[in-house]
Amino acid sequence: MLFRNIIVRNYNNKEVYDKITFMNTQRLVKDYPIVMSTTYSLSKCVMDGFMFDYVIIDESSQVDIVSAFPTLRLARNAVVVGDSKQLPNIVNSEKISLFNSIFNKYDLNEKYNYTSSSLLDLTKNINSNIPITLLKEHYRCHPKIIDFCNKKFYNDELIILSKANNDAPMKQYKCVKGNFHMVKDKSSYNKRQAEVIFDEVFLKEKIDFSNGSIGVITPYRAQKQYIYT
């Protein structure tokens, strides 16, 4: 409550910035000393010559080197936070051969290879003496879910402190093998998988939509569009 009152007292009457005045970074950080951004957009939204005292890049295992360098250029000090056990940065398959050809042409150091190294990889590779700390305490996932990750990826080093509200956090449904893969606007979707979601998963689990929304996670835009239509 005290912290909230301090925030309101200090920032409630500050200027509201538009697209033009936002570029006056010197004045902006006096009103709002903490700026949140992606690595892709930060360098485009800062006035020439301005540098932040600290730039903290989170989830750096998913940050590619190309977008990270312009961001690091704006930092007097940088803090790189990430987990090498989590998902890596995703490189468009169409660009892999292009970037690899550039590296081969100029005989660049493999540490800086955009297609195989994330910002976290690079940070560890260029300084072997850099301190690395494992955050062992886990509070987020269902104990049975994180226990699988713990044994599979973390050598059973995590301390699981999350609580369970049911004994079956996951169930597996399998699609029969077949040629159900389709492509729309260069994105993939699978009609059979969508049918299983609606005709089997929702029905068998007796999901009640009246109590809230149901989220379906998919890595493909076309699959999302097909499911929601």
Secondary structure, DSSP 4 states (H G I P E B T S, - for coil): -HHHHHHHHHHTTPPPP-TTGGG-HHHHHHH-S-----TTTGGGSS-TT--EEEEEE-SGGG-BHHHHHHHHTTEEEEEE---TTSPPPP--HHHHHHHHHHHHHHT--GGG-TTT-BHHHHHHHH-TT-------EE-SS-HHHHHHHHHHHSTT--EE----S-S-------PPPS--EEEETTEEEEHHHHHHIIIIIHHHTT--GGGS------S-HHHHHHHH-
